[in-house]
């Protein structure tokens, strides 16, 4: 499937300077959002982004703050609980 995104001409140069390959950036952002909402699996993300390994897919997701197996909120909650546990033990 081919998806077309219309961006006003006066913004294209600025976006290009900030993101490089706009098409790839948009595709990766869509993949990260789809994974975070449990729409696609890690394997499906790997295929969508045409990556060689699941590790590469995890790396891309990580750049968007999406961590396989846990959401960012879950990771922060784990960190908070760990801190509370350490304080209680000490």
Residue pairs with C-beta under 8 A, 6 or more apart in sequence:
5 26
7 15
7 22
12 22
15 22
16 22
19 25
27 48
27 49
28 49
28 60
28 63
28 64
29 64
31 40
31 45
31 48
31 49
31 60
31 61
32 60
32 61
32 64
32 65
32 66
34 40
34 45
35 41
35 42
35 45
35 61
35 66
35 68
36 66
36 71
40 48
42 54
42 57
42 58
42 61
42 68
43 54
43 57
45 57
45 60
45 61
46 53
46 54
46 56
46 57
49 56
49 57
49 60
51 57
51 60
58 67
58 68
61 67
61 68
65 72
66 72
67 75
70 78
